[in-house]
Amino acid sequence: MTPQLPQLAGGLFLTDGGLETTLIFHDRIDLPLFAAFVLLKDEVGRATLRRYYRRYLEIAATEGLGFVLEAPTWRASPDWAGRLGMTPGELELYNRDAIRLLQELKAEWEGRLPRIVVSGCVGPRGDGYDPGEVMTADEARAYHGPQIATYAAAGADMIGAITMTNLPEAIGVVRAARDAGLPVAISFTVETDGRLPTGQTLRGAIETVDAATGDAPAYYMVNCAHPTHFAGVLDARASWTKRIAGLRANASRRSHQELNDAPDLDDGDPVELGREHAELLRRHGHIRVLGGCCGTDHRHVAALGRACVAVEA
């Protein structure tokens, strides 16, 4: 029996924005392979991460909202670590230290925020835009299991599987989280037509994972897509839509291919993004967790937080 998550008990929660794009384009930090977790290697890097998270925690405190602290570990899995020249033991230390950093922040801020949740972030084995060679669910369970077990041992409250591109990998992550006794949120990335990169519909993806795991995910999310890419496929009357409790949208309306090819950062319009989230919340009151993905930063999260608090009032 996995523990119940406070973000499902009512009230809005914020999370952070596009960590990697913020560090690369705003802070001018070289992140090899988009691996933000490498900043944990020294105090200078850890201080950078603390500053990053504190900016978002301040926004949540101002609005009186809960917060999901998502670990900077989207790339901290074996294949990516191997490409970075890391041993399995070194990778385990990075994943453990990521949770410890978030726990320190939680202790620092829990008197100012109503509720704070520490989430161990799991990213895809392949690219976040392209599923590449798809594993079986059993292979995915074995691949992601050690990382998830490390999060459980370090005291994470949950698992956040971000930018999932295909169903067997999502199913494997859910089963590995269940093995570790942690609740898990599965966040799918979608293309401009609202479908996964594999062509699977969002409805089909959620219903398939639920059927394969006995409705095991605590909830689902959509990330790495602009609201205009997926708002039209959400059916407010459908039970599968009500399983979506979180959004981490891109700032840009560009497709994944356009984003991948662009030399610049398209950060869109934060105020407009806030209005689009508020409209989504009016139609889908089951959405509880709001943050950003590619191109977003504290300005976007502040804007959507203000807009969505007004809807809740």
C-alpha positions as CSV (number, residue, x, y, z in Angstrom):
1,M,0.0,0.0,0.0
2,T,1.7,3.2,-1.1
3,P,1.2,6.4,0.9
4,Q,-1.4,9.0,-0.1
5,L,0.0,12.2,-1.6
6,P,-1.1,15.6,-0.2
7,Q,-1.5,17.1,-3.7
8,L,-4.4,14.7,-4.2
9,A,-6.1,15.9,-1.0
10,G,-7.1,19.3,-2.3
11,G,-5.5,22.7,-2.9
12,L,-3.1,23.8,-5.6
13,F,0.6,22.9,-5.8
14,L,3.3,24.5,-7.8
15,T,6.5,22.9,-9.1
16,D,9.5,24.3,-10.9
17,G,9.9,25.3,-14.5
18,G,12.4,24.2,-17.2
19,L,15.4,23.4,-15.1
20,E,17.8,22.5,-17.9
21,T,16.8,25.3,-20.3
22,T,17.1,27.8,-17.4
23,L,20.5,26.7,-16.5
24,I,21.8,26.6,-20.1
25,F,20.2,29.7,-21.6
26,H,19.9,32.0,-18.5
27,D,22.7,31.0,-16.2
28,R,25.0,30.1,-19.1
29,I,26.0,26.8,-17.5
30,D,27.3,24.0,-19.7
31,L,25.2,20.9,-19.0
32,P,26.6,17.9,-20.8
33,L,23.8,15.9,-22.3
34,F,21.3,18.1,-20.5
35,A,22.4,16.5,-17.2
36,A,21.6,18.9,-14.4
37,F,22.4,16.4,-11.7
38,V,26.2,16.9,-12.4
39,L,25.9,20.2,-10.5
40,L,25.7,18.1,-7.3
41,K,29.4,17.2,-7.6
42,D,30.5,20.3,-5.7
43,E,29.3,23.1,-3.4
44,V,29.3,25.7,-6.2
45,G,26.9,23.5,-8.2
46,R,24.7,22.7,-5.2
47,A,24.5,26.4,-4.4
48,T,23.3,27.0,-7.9
49,L,20.5,24.4,-7.5
50,R,19.5,25.8,-4.2
51,R,19.1,29.3,-5.7
52,Y,17.1,27.8,-8.5
53,Y,14.6,26.0,-6.3
54,R,14.3,28.8,-3.7
55,R,13.1,31.2,-6.4
56,Y,10.1,28.9,-7.0
57,L,9.5,28.1,-3.3
58,E,9.3,31.9,-2.8
59,I,6.5,32.1,-5.5
60,A,4.6,29.3,-3.8
61,A,5.0,30.9,-0.4
62,T,3.7,34.2,-1.8
63,E,0.6,32.5,-3.2
64,G,0.1,30.2,-0.2
65,L,0.4,27.1,-2.3
66,G,2.0,23.7,-1.8
67,F,5.1,22.7,-3.7
68,V,6.5,19.6,-5.4
69,L,10.3,19.6,-5.2
70,E,11.3,17.6,-8.3
71,A,14.9,16.3,-8.2
72,P,17.3,17.5,-10.9
73,T,17.8,13.9,-12.0
74,W,16.0,13.6,-15.3
75,R,19.2,12.3,-16.9
76,A,20.5,10.3,-13.9
77,S,19.9,6.8,-15.2
78,P,22.5,4.2,-16.3
79,D,22.7,4.8,-20.0
80,W,23.1,8.6,-19.7
81,A,25.5,8.2,-16.8
82,G,27.6,5.8,-18.9
83,R,27.9,8.4,-21.6
84,L,29.1,10.9,-19.0
85,G,31.8,8.4,-17.9
86,M,30.2,7.6,-14.5
87,T,30.2,4.3,-12.7
88,P,27.0,2.8,-11.2
89,G,28.3,3.6,-7.7
90,E,28.8,7.3,-8.6
91,L,25.4,7.4,-10.2
92,E,23.8,6.0,-7.0
93,L,25.5,8.7,-4.9
94,Y,24.3,11.5,-7.2
95,N,20.7,10.2,-7.0
96,R,20.9,9.9,-3.2
97,D,22.4,13.4,-2.8
98,A,19.7,14.9,-5.0
99,I,17.0,13.7,-2.6
100,R,19.1,14.9,0.4
101,L,19.4,18.4,-1.2
102,L,15.6,18.6,-1.6
103,Q,15.0,17.4,1.9
104,E,17.2,20.2,3.2
105,L,15.2,22.7,1.2
106,K,12.0,21.1,2.5
107,A,13.2,21.5,6.1
108,E,14.2,25.1,5.4
109,W,10.8,26.1,3.9
110,E,8.2,23.9,5.5
111,G,7.3,26.6,8.0
112,R,6.4,29.0,5.2
113,L,4.5,26.6,2.8
114,P,1.5,24.5,3.7
115,R,2.8,21.3,2.2
116,I,6.0,20.3,0.4
117,V,6.5,17.0,-1.4
118,V,10.0,15.6,-2.4
119,S,9.8,13.8,-5.7
120,G,12.5,11.6,-7.3
121,C,12.6,12.5,-11.0
122,V,12.9,9.6,-13.5
123,G,13.6,10.5,-17.1
124,P,13.3,8.4,-20.2
125,R,16.0,5.9,-21.2
126,G,16.1,7.5,-24.6
127,D,15.5,11.0,-25.8
128,G,12.6,13.0,-24.4
129,Y,11.4,13.9,-27.9
130,D,11.9,10.5,-29.6
131,P,11.2,7.1,-28.1
132,G,13.9,5.4,-30.1
133,E,14.3,1.7,-29.4
134,V,11.4,0.9,-27.1
135,M,12.0,-1.5,-24.2
136,T,9.6,-4.1,-22.9
137,A,7.9,-3.3,-19.6
138,D,10.1,-5.9,-17.9
139,E,13.2,-4.3,-19.3
140,A,12.1,-0.9,-18.2
141,R,11.3,-2.1,-14.7
142,A,14.8,-3.5,-14.5
143,Y,16.4,-0.4,-16.0
144,H,14.7,2.2,-13.8
145,G,14.4,0.0,-10.7
146,P,17.8,0.8,-9.1
147,Q,17.3,4.6,-9.4
148,I,13.8,4.3,-7.9
149,A,15.1,2.1,-5.1
150,T,17.8,4.7,-4.3
151,Y,15.1,7.4,-4.0
152,A,13.1,5.2,-1.7
153,A,16.1,4.5,0.5
154,A,17.0,8.2,0.6
155,G,13.5,9.2,1.8
156,A,11.7,10.5,-1.3
157,D,7.9,11.0,-1.0
158,M,7.2,9.9,-4.5
159,I,8.5,9.3,-8.0
160,G,7.9,11.7,-10.9
161,A,8.4,10.0,-14.3
162,I,8.9,13.0,-16.6
163,T,8.7,13.1,-20.4
164,M,7.6,9.5,-20.9
165,T,7.3,8.8,-24.6
166,N,6.0,5.2,-24.8
167,L,3.8,2.8,-22.9
168,P,6.1,-0.1,-22.0
169,E,8.6,2.2,-20.4
170,A,5.8,4.0,-18.4
171,I,4.4,0.6,-17.3
172,G,7.9,-0.5,-16.2
173,V,8.4,2.6,-14.2
174,V,5.1,2.1,-12.4
175,R,6.0,-1.4,-11.5
176,A,9.4,-0.4,-10.3
177,A,7.9,2.3,-8.1
178,R,5.4,-0.2,-6.7
179,D,8.3,-2.5,-5.9
180,A,9.9,0.3,-3.9
181,G,6.7,1.2,-2.2
182,L,6.5,4.8,-3.6
183,P,3.6,6.5,-5.3
184,V,4.3,7.5,-8.9
185,A,3.1,10.2,-11.3
186,I,3.5,9.4,-14.9
187,S,4.0,12.4,-17.2
188,F,3.6,11.9,-20.9
189,T,5.0,14.2,-23.5
190,V,2.9,14.8,-26.6
191,E,3.3,16.3,-30.0
192,T,1.4,19.2,-31.5
193,D,-1.5,16.9,-32.3
194,G,-1.8,15.8,-28.6
195,R,-0.5,12.3,-29.3
196,L,2.6,10.7,-27.8
197,P,5.7,10.5,-30.1
198,T,4.7,6.9,-30.8
199,G,1.4,8.0,-32.2
200,Q,-0.6,6.7,-29.3
201,T,-3.4,8.9,-28.1
202,L,-3.2,10.4,-24.6
203,R,-6.5,8.6,-23.7
204,G,-5.1,5.3,-25.0
205,A,-1.9,5.8,-23.1
206,I,-3.5,6.5,-19.8
207,E,-6.1,3.7,-20.2
208,T,-3.4,1.2,-21.2
209,V,-1.1,1.9,-18.3
210,D,-4.0,1.8,-15.9
211,A,-5.2,-1.5,-17.3
212,A,-1.6,-3.0,-17.2
213,T,-0.9,-1.9,-13.6
214,G,-4.3,-2.0,-11.8
215,D,-4.6,1.8,-11.8
216,A,-1.3,2.0,-9.9
217,P,-0.2,5.5,-10.8
218,A,-1.2,8.1,-8.2
219,Y,-2.0,10.4,-11.1
220,Y,-0.8,11.4,-14.6
221,M,0.6,14.6,-16.0
222,V,1.3,16.1,-19.4
223,N,4.6,17.9,-20.0
224,C,7.0,19.2,-22.7
225,A,4.1,20.5,-24.8
226,H,2.3,23.8,-25.1
227,P,-1.3,23.9,-23.8
228,T,-2.5,24.5,-27.4
229,H,-1.1,21.1,-28.3
230,F,-3.2,19.1,-25.9
231,A,-6.1,21.2,-24.6
232,G,-8.3,20.1,-27.4
233,V,-7.9,16.4,-26.7
234,L,-9.0,16.6,-23.1
235,D,-12.6,15.6,-22.5
236,A,-13.9,17.1,-19.3
237,R,-16.5,14.4,-19.0
238,A,-14.2,11.4,-19.4
239,S,-12.8,9.4,-16.5
240,W,-9.3,9.1,-18.2
241,T,-9.0,12.9,-18.3
242,K,-9.8,13.1,-14.6
243,R,-6.7,11.0,-14.0
244,I,-4.5,14.0,-15.2
245,A,-3.6,16.0,-12.1
246,G,-0.6,17.9,-13.3
247,L,0.8,20.0,-16.1
248,R,4.3,21.1,-17.0
249,A,3.9,22.9,-20.3
250,N,6.4,24.4,-22.6
251,A,6.6,28.1,-23.1
252,S,6.8,27.8,-26.9
253,R,4.2,26.7,-29.4
254,R,7.0,25.2,-31.5
255,S,7.0,21.5,-32.2
256,H,9.7,19.2,-30.7
257,Q,11.6,19.2,-33.9
258,E,11.5,22.9,-34.2
259,L,12.7,23.3,-30.6
260,N,15.4,20.8,-31.2
261,D,16.7,22.6,-34.3
262,A,16.4,26.1,-32.9
263,P,19.6,27.9,-31.7
264,D,17.6,30.3,-29.5
265,L,15.3,29.9,-26.6
266,D,11.7,30.6,-27.3
267,D,10.3,31.7,-23.9
268,G,6.9,32.7,-25.2
269,D,4.6,35.0,-23.2
270,P,4.4,34.2,-19.4
271,V,1.2,36.1,-18.9
272,E,-0.5,34.4,-21.9
273,L,0.7,31.0,-20.6
274,G,-0.9,31.9,-17.2
275,R,-4.2,32.7,-18.9
276,E,-4.1,29.4,-20.8
277,H,-3.6,27.5,-17.6
278,A,-6.4,29.3,-15.9
279,E,-8.8,28.3,-18.7
280,L,-7.6,24.7,-18.4
281,L,-8.3,24.8,-14.7
282,R,-11.8,26.2,-15.2
283,R,-12.6,23.2,-17.3
284,H,-10.6,20.6,-15.5
285,G,-10.7,21.3,-11.8
286,H,-9.0,17.9,-11.1
287,I,-5.6,19.5,-12.1
288,R,-3.7,20.2,-8.9
289,V,0.0,20.5,-9.8
290,L,1.3,23.3,-12.1
291,G,4.8,23.9,-13.3
292,G,6.8,24.4,-16.5
293,C,9.0,22.6,-19.0
294,C,11.2,23.7,-21.9
295,G,11.6,27.5,-22.1
296,T,9.8,28.3,-18.8
297,D,11.3,29.9,-15.8
298,H,10.2,31.5,-12.6
299,R,8.3,34.2,-14.5
300,H,6.0,31.7,-16.2
301,V,5.4,29.7,-13.0
302,A,4.6,33.0,-11.1
303,A,2.2,34.0,-13.9
304,L,0.3,30.7,-14.0
305,G,0.3,30.5,-10.2
306,R,-1.4,33.9,-9.9
307,A,-3.9,33.2,-12.7
308,C,-4.9,29.8,-11.3
309,V,-5.2,31.0,-7.7
310,A,-7.7,33.5,-9.0
311,V,-9.7,30.7,-10.6
312,E,-9.7,28.8,-7.2
313,A,-10.8,31.8,-5.2
